[in-house]
Amino acid sequence: MAASPSTAERVKALLSSFIHTEKHKPVRKERTPDKNGSTEIDVKDDKEKQTTSSQSRSREAYFCRVETYSAFTWFAKPSTLSPLHCARYGWENTGSDILTCVSCKAVLSGKLPKLFDLEVYTECCKKLENSLISTHKPMCSWPTSPSPEFFMSLPIVEREDTLEELIDRYQRLCEIKDRLPKLEPLPNDALNDRNMSRLNYTVQQRISSSTDSDIHEESCKLALCGWNNTSDKSEILSCSFCRRQVGLWNFIPEKRDTAEKSENNKNDDDHASPPKKRKIQITKSTFNPVDEHRTWCPWVTNYQPIRQNAVKGADQSQNTTHKDNQSEGSDHRPGWKRILDLLLLADSPQSKSMDVRVTPPHEGLRSIRKILREWSSPKMEDLDS
C-alpha cells in the first residue's frame, strides 16, 4: 500500500531532524582534600572562571546555545522570544519549553497559553520576556551583561567583506556540483534572471571556475540566501544563524540526467532480483532557499539592531511599540535582499551618477589663489605698490 503524501512529508521531516552535531559536555573534575581535610584553592581556578565567563559571551558560544533550540522543543513563540533573543541572556533549551542558564543553572518554563484570548497571550509573552532577565540567580551576570545585540543580525557593513563571505559560501557550494538541489521558482522579483546574472558576473570577476553555468546560478542563489556546505560528505546544507541543517537526499538534484540514470539502474536491479522488503518511496521536492530557513532567521526577517535605527527614533518616547518601530522610514527588506542590494549597488546607474570627482591638491591651491586675486581690492594693490 502506497504511503500518503502527509506520511511522506513526516518521514522527511523526521530524517532531517536527526541531523545534528555532536557536543561534548565538559567533564567536571573533583578536588581531593589534603591531609588536613581542607580542599586546596588555587589561583588558577579564578583564572579559569574568568576565561569561561569570557568564552560564554563569545560569538561561537552564543550560537552553540542557539543550536540547542529545536523545532520540537521550542516552537510557536513570538519573535521577541526567538532562540536568538533567549540565547543572548545565557539561556539554552534543555527540554520541551524549558530553558536553563549556562552559568547559574536557573530553570525557566517557557510554556505559553493557547492563542484563544489575544490579550492574555500577549501579556504572558511580555511576562516571559521579562523573566529572561529576572529569573537568573542574584549572583548571575547575564541580566546585566548579555551577549551583544549585533549577534542577532547579519554583519552587513562593508561591501567588500560581504562579497568575500558570499564568495566563500559560493565556492563551497560549487564543490557539490551534481548534488545541488533544484531550486523552487520564487515569486519575488528580486531573484529574477537580471539581478542574478549581474550578481553572478560580479562573483565571476573575482574567481575563475570551470563549472557549468547552471551550477553557477544555483550556487549563487543559495549563497545569497545564506546557505553553505559545511559537511565533509557534501550532503548537508546549513545556515550559520538559525542552525538549520537540510539533507540533500530529500530534494530533486539539479542534474536530472545523472539522477535519472541512477534511478533507472536501481529499477533494473530491482527487476532482476525480487526485493526482499517493500520500501516506502518518498517523493522528492524542489528546494526553497527562503522558506527552508527558520521563521526567526535574520536571513529571511527584517530584524536590525536598535542602534541602526537610533537616529530616526531619537525623538520618540521610550514606550514606543514594535509597530511604531516598523513605521515609515524603517527597512522592511529581509537579510538576503539587503545583501543583494548592497552588492549590486556599485553596478547601478544611481551609484555611478553619484561618483564625486576628486580634485588634485595643486589644482585646488591654484583655484584658491585665483579667487583671492579677484577678491583683492584696488586700494590694497596700490598700498602694496
C-alpha positions as CSV (number, residue, x, y, z in Angstrom):
1,M,0.0,0.0,0.0
2,A,1.5,3.4,-1.0
3,A,2.2,5.9,1.6
4,S,0.1,9.1,1.7
5,P,1.8,12.5,0.9
6,S,1.4,13.6,4.5
7,T,3.2,10.5,5.8
8,A,6.0,11.0,3.3
9,E,6.5,14.6,4.5
10,R,6.6,13.4,8.1
11,V,9.2,10.9,7.3
12,K,11.3,13.5,5.5
13,A,11.0,15.9,8.5
14,L,11.9,13.1,10.9
15,L,15.0,12.2,8.9
16,S,16.1,15.8,8.7
17,S,15.6,16.2,12.5
18,F,18.3,13.5,13.1
19,I,20.9,15.8,11.6
20,H,22.9,17.3,14.5
21,T,26.4,17.9,15.6
22,E,28.0,16.1,18.4
23,K,28.6,18.1,21.5
24,H,31.0,17.1,24.2
25,K,30.0,18.1,27.7
26,P,32.8,19.3,29.9
27,V,34.0,16.8,32.4
28,R,33.7,18.0,35.9
29,K,36.9,17.5,37.9
30,E,36.5,16.9,41.7
31,R,39.2,18.0,44.0
32,T,40.7,15.7,46.6
33,P,41.2,17.0,50.1
34,D,44.6,17.3,51.6
35,K,45.9,15.7,54.8
36,N,44.2,18.3,57.0
37,G,40.9,17.6,55.3
38,S,40.7,21.0,53.6
39,T,40.3,21.5,49.8
40,E,43.1,23.3,48.1
41,I,42.1,26.6,46.4
42,D,44.3,27.7,43.6
43,V,44.6,31.0,41.8
44,K,44.2,29.0,38.6
45,D,40.5,28.4,39.4
46,D,39.7,32.1,39.3
47,K,41.5,32.5,36.0
48,E,39.6,29.5,34.6
49,K,36.3,31.1,35.8
50,Q,37.2,34.3,34.1
51,T,38.1,32.5,30.9
52,T,34.9,30.5,31.0
53,S,32.9,33.6,31.5
54,S,34.5,35.4,28.6
55,Q,34.2,32.4,26.4
56,S,30.5,32.0,27.2
57,R,30.0,35.5,25.7
58,S,31.8,34.8,22.6
59,R,30.1,34.5,19.2
60,E,30.8,30.8,19.0
61,A,29.4,30.1,22.4
62,Y,26.3,32.2,21.6
63,F,25.5,30.1,18.5
64,C,26.2,26.9,20.4
65,R,23.3,28.0,22.7
66,V,21.2,28.8,19.7
67,E,21.8,25.3,18.3
68,T,20.2,23.8,21.4
69,Y,16.8,25.1,20.4
70,S,14.8,22.6,18.3
71,A,11.6,22.9,16.4
72,F,10.2,20.1,18.6
73,T,11.1,21.6,22.0
74,W,10.8,25.4,21.4
75,F,8.0,26.3,18.9
76,A,5.1,28.7,18.5
77,K,6.9,31.6,20.1
78,P,6.9,35.3,19.0
79,S,9.9,37.0,17.6
80,T,10.7,38.6,21.0
81,L,11.2,35.0,22.4
82,S,13.2,33.6,19.5
83,P,16.2,31.4,20.2
84,L,18.5,34.3,19.1
85,H,16.9,36.6,21.8
86,C,16.9,34.0,24.6
87,A,20.5,32.9,23.9
88,R,21.6,36.5,24.4
89,Y,20.8,36.2,28.1
90,G,22.6,32.8,28.6
91,W,19.6,30.5,28.2
92,E,19.8,27.2,26.4
93,N,16.9,24.9,25.6
94,T,17.2,21.7,27.7
95,G,13.7,20.3,27.2
96,S,10.2,20.9,25.9
97,D,9.6,24.6,26.7
98,I,12.3,24.5,29.3
99,L,15.3,26.9,29.5
100,T,18.4,26.6,31.6
101,C,21.0,29.2,32.3
102,V,24.5,28.0,31.3
103,S,26.0,29.8,34.3
104,C,23.7,29.9,37.3
105,K,21.7,26.8,36.2
106,A,18.4,28.6,36.8
107,V,15.4,26.9,35.2
108,L,12.7,28.8,33.3
109,S,9.4,27.4,31.9
110,G,8.6,28.9,28.5
111,K,5.1,27.4,28.1
112,L,2.6,29.8,26.8
113,P,-1.2,29.6,26.7
114,K,-3.1,28.8,23.6
115,L,-4.0,31.7,21.3
116,F,-7.7,31.8,22.2
117,D,-7.5,35.1,24.1
118,L,-5.1,37.5,22.4
119,E,-4.8,39.9,25.4
120,V,-3.9,37.0,27.8
121,Y,-1.4,35.6,25.3
122,T,0.3,38.9,24.8
123,E,0.5,39.5,28.5
124,C,2.1,36.1,29.1
125,C,4.6,36.7,26.3
126,K,5.6,40.0,28.0
127,K,6.0,38.3,31.3
128,L,8.1,35.5,29.8
129,E,10.3,38.1,28.1
130,N,10.9,39.9,31.4
131,S,11.6,36.5,33.0
132,L,14.6,36.0,30.7
133,I,16.3,38.7,32.9
134,S,14.6,38.3,36.3
135,T,14.8,34.5,36.7
136,H,18.6,34.4,36.9
137,K,20.0,33.9,40.3
138,P,21.3,37.0,42.2
139,M,25.0,36.5,41.5
140,C,24.5,35.7,37.8
141,S,25.9,38.3,35.4
142,W,23.8,37.5,32.4
143,P,21.0,40.1,33.2
144,T,23.4,43.0,33.3
145,S,25.9,41.9,30.6
146,P,24.2,39.8,27.9
147,S,25.7,38.9,24.6
148,P,25.9,41.8,22.1
149,E,22.8,42.5,20.2
150,F,24.5,42.6,16.8
151,F,25.0,38.8,17.2
152,M,21.3,38.6,16.2
153,S,21.7,40.3,12.9
154,L,23.6,39.8,9.7
155,P,27.0,41.6,9.7
156,I,26.3,43.9,6.8
157,V,28.9,46.6,7.0
158,E,31.3,46.9,4.1
159,R,30.6,45.7,0.6
160,E,34.0,44.0,0.1
161,D,33.7,42.0,3.3
162,T,30.1,40.9,2.4
163,L,31.2,40.0,-1.1
164,E,34.1,37.9,0.3
165,E,31.8,36.0,2.6
166,L,29.4,35.3,-0.2
167,I,32.2,34.1,-2.5
168,D,33.4,31.7,0.3
169,R,29.9,30.2,0.5
170,Y,29.7,30.1,-3.3
171,Q,32.9,28.2,-3.7
172,R,31.9,25.6,-1.1
173,L,28.5,25.1,-2.8
174,C,30.2,24.7,-6.2
175,E,32.0,21.7,-4.8
176,I,28.7,19.8,-4.5
177,K,28.1,20.1,-8.3
178,D,25.7,17.3,-9.2
179,R,24.2,17.1,-5.7
180,L,23.0,20.7,-5.8
181,P,19.2,20.7,-5.3
182,K,16.8,22.1,-7.9
183,L,15.6,25.4,-6.6
184,E,11.9,26.2,-6.5
185,P,10.8,29.3,-8.6
186,L,10.3,32.2,-6.2
187,P,7.6,34.8,-6.8
188,N,9.9,37.5,-5.6
189,D,11.1,39.9,-8.3
190,A,14.5,40.4,-6.6
191,L,15.7,37.0,-7.6
192,N,15.0,37.5,-11.2
193,D,17.4,36.5,-14.0
194,R,18.7,40.0,-14.5
195,N,19.7,40.5,-10.9
196,M,21.2,37.1,-10.6
197,S,23.1,37.4,-13.8
198,R,24.6,40.7,-12.5
199,L,25.5,39.1,-9.2
200,N,27.0,36.1,-10.9
201,Y,29.1,38.3,-13.1
202,T,30.3,40.2,-10.0
203,V,31.4,36.9,-8.4
204,Q,33.0,35.5,-11.6
205,Q,35.2,38.6,-11.8
206,R,36.8,37.7,-8.5
207,I,37.3,33.9,-9.2
208,S,37.8,31.6,-12.1
209,S,35.7,28.4,-12.2
210,S,35.2,25.8,-14.9
211,T,31.8,24.5,-13.7
212,D,28.6,24.7,-15.7
213,S,26.5,27.9,-15.9
214,D,23.5,26.2,-14.2
215,I,25.7,25.3,-11.2
216,H,26.9,28.9,-11.1
217,E,23.4,30.3,-10.9
218,E,22.1,27.8,-8.4
219,S,25.2,28.2,-6.1
220,C,24.9,32.0,-6.3
221,K,21.2,31.9,-5.2
222,L,22.0,29.5,-2.4
223,A,24.9,31.6,-1.2
224,L,22.9,34.8,-1.4
225,C,20.2,33.3,0.8
226,G,22.8,32.2,3.5
227,W,23.2,28.5,2.7
228,N,26.6,26.9,3.0
229,N,28.2,23.5,2.5
230,T,29.8,22.7,5.8
231,S,29.7,18.9,5.7
232,D,32.6,16.8,4.6
233,K,30.2,14.4,2.9
234,S,28.7,17.2,0.8
235,E,25.2,16.0,1.6
236,I,24.0,18.7,4.0
237,L,23.3,22.4,3.6
238,S,23.4,24.5,6.7
239,C,22.7,28.0,7.9
240,S,25.1,29.6,10.4
241,F,22.4,31.7,12.1
242,C,19.3,29.6,12.6
243,R,21.4,26.4,12.6
244,R,19.1,24.8,10.2
245,Q,20.6,21.7,8.5
246,V,19.0,20.2,5.4
247,G,19.7,16.8,3.9
248,L,20.1,17.0,0.1
249,W,18.6,13.5,-0.3
250,N,15.2,15.0,0.3
251,F,15.3,17.2,-2.8
252,I,15.5,16.8,-6.6
253,P,19.1,17.3,-7.8
254,E,19.8,20.0,-10.3
255,K,21.4,17.5,-12.7
256,R,18.5,15.4,-13.7
257,D,20.4,13.2,-16.1
258,T,22.7,11.7,-13.5
259,A,19.8,11.3,-11.1
260,E,17.6,9.6,-13.7
261,K,20.4,7.2,-14.8
262,S,21.0,6.1,-11.2
263,E,17.3,5.6,-10.7
264,N,17.0,3.6,-13.9
265,N,19.9,1.4,-12.8
266,K,18.3,0.8,-9.5
267,N,15.0,-0.2,-11.2
268,D,16.8,-2.6,-13.5
269,D,18.4,-4.2,-10.5
270,D,15.1,-4.5,-8.7
271,H,13.6,-6.3,-11.7
272,A,16.5,-8.7,-11.9
273,S,16.2,-9.8,-8.3
274,P,13.0,-9.7,-6.3
275,P,13.0,-7.2,-3.5
276,K,13.3,-8.6,0.0
277,K,11.5,-5.8,1.7
278,R,9.0,-3.2,0.5
279,K,10.3,0.3,0.9
280,I,8.4,3.5,1.3
281,Q,9.2,5.8,-1.6
282,I,9.4,9.4,-0.5
283,T,8.6,11.9,-3.2
284,K,11.4,14.4,-3.6
285,S,10.6,18.1,-3.9
286,T,12.4,21.3,-5.0
287,F,14.4,23.4,-2.6
288,N,13.1,26.8,-1.5
289,P,16.1,28.8,-0.3
290,V,13.9,31.2,1.7
291,D,11.2,29.0,3.3
292,E,13.7,26.4,4.4
293,H,15.1,28.8,6.9
294,R,13.5,29.0,10.3
295,T,11.0,31.8,10.6
296,W,13.1,33.8,13.0
297,C,16.3,33.6,11.0
298,P,17.8,37.1,10.1
299,W,18.3,35.9,6.5
300,V,14.5,36.0,6.0
301,T,13.5,38.6,8.5
302,N,14.0,42.4,8.6
303,Y,15.5,42.5,12.1
304,Q,18.2,45.0,12.6
305,P,19.9,46.2,15.8
306,I,18.3,49.1,17.5
307,R,21.4,51.2,17.2
308,Q,21.0,51.3,13.4
309,N,17.6,53.0,13.7
310,A,18.5,55.1,16.7
311,V,18.8,58.3,14.7
312,K,15.3,58.2,13.4
313,G,13.8,57.1,16.7
314,A,15.6,59.5,18.9
315,D,12.6,61.9,19.2
316,Q,10.2,59.1,20.1
317,S,9.4,58.1,23.7
318,Q,10.9,55.0,25.3
319,N,7.5,53.3,25.3
320,T,7.4,53.1,21.5
321,T,5.8,49.8,20.4
322,H,7.3,47.4,17.9
323,K,4.7,48.5,15.4
324,D,5.9,52.1,15.6
325,N,9.4,51.0,15.0
326,Q,8.4,49.4,11.8
327,S,6.6,52.5,10.6
328,E,7.6,54.8,7.7
329,G,11.3,55.1,7.2
330,S,12.2,51.6,8.6
331,D,13.8,49.0,6.5
332,H,11.4,46.1,5.7
333,R,13.8,44.2,3.5
334,P,14.8,40.7,4.6
335,G,18.5,40.0,5.1
336,W,19.2,38.4,1.8
337,K,17.6,41.3,-0.1
338,R,19.7,43.9,1.8
339,I,22.8,42.0,0.9
340,L,21.7,41.7,-2.8
341,D,21.1,45.5,-2.9
342,L,24.5,46.2,-1.3
343,L,26.4,44.0,-3.8
344,L,24.6,45.4,-6.8
345,L,24.8,49.0,-5.7
346,A,28.2,49.5,-7.3
347,D,26.9,48.5,-10.7
348,S,23.7,50.6,-10.6
349,P,23.3,53.8,-12.6
350,Q,22.5,55.8,-9.5
351,S,25.8,54.9,-7.8
352,K,27.7,55.8,-11.0
353,S,25.9,59.2,-11.2
354,M,26.8,59.9,-7.5
355,D,30.5,59.5,-8.1
356,V,32.4,62.6,-7.0
357,R,35.4,63.8,-8.9
358,V,38.4,64.3,-6.7
359,T,40.4,67.5,-7.5
360,P,44.2,67.2,-7.2
361,P,45.8,69.4,-4.4
362,H,47.8,71.6,-6.7
363,E,44.8,72.4,-8.8
364,G,42.8,73.3,-5.7
365,L,45.5,75.7,-4.5
366,R,45.7,77.3,-7.9
367,S,41.9,77.9,-7.8
368,I,42.1,79.4,-4.3
369,R,44.8,81.8,-5.4
370,K,42.8,82.9,-8.4
371,I,39.8,83.6,-6.2
372,L,41.9,85.6,-3.8
373,R,43.3,87.7,-6.6
374,E,39.9,88.5,-7.9
375,W,38.6,89.5,-4.5
376,S,41.6,91.8,-3.7
377,S,40.7,95.5,-3.8
378,P,42.5,98.1,-5.9
379,K,43.3,100.2,-2.8
380,M,45.2,97.3,-1.3
381,E,47.1,96.8,-4.5
382,D,48.1,100.5,-4.6
383,L,49.3,100.3,-1.0
384,D,51.4,97.3,-1.8
385,S,53.0,99.0,-4.8
